[in-house]
Amino acid sequence: MTVEIRDAQWALRTWMNPAVATVAGRECDVAGITGDDRAAVIEAAQLKSALEAKSQDSLPPACTDNPRAADPGDYPAELAFQPSLNLR
């Protein structure tokens, strides 16, 4: 699942609007969400938005170059980070 989520991020980056990350970041600031939880909220928002855009075949005016808000340093750190995405 870890690899599939990261693969999906790269595959969907064309439909990821940088504005979604900005809005999610602001919402995290208001809610006091920081660190890995903040990164997970931003990544989940981007994935959700990208899936909706792709299903409607609607490309954003600009796309995200790097869909990752966090870069865990190794596989154990990645495994610890991924549950924060809560993609269900």
Order of alpha helices (4+ residues) and beta strands (2+ residues): alpha-alpha-alpha-alpha
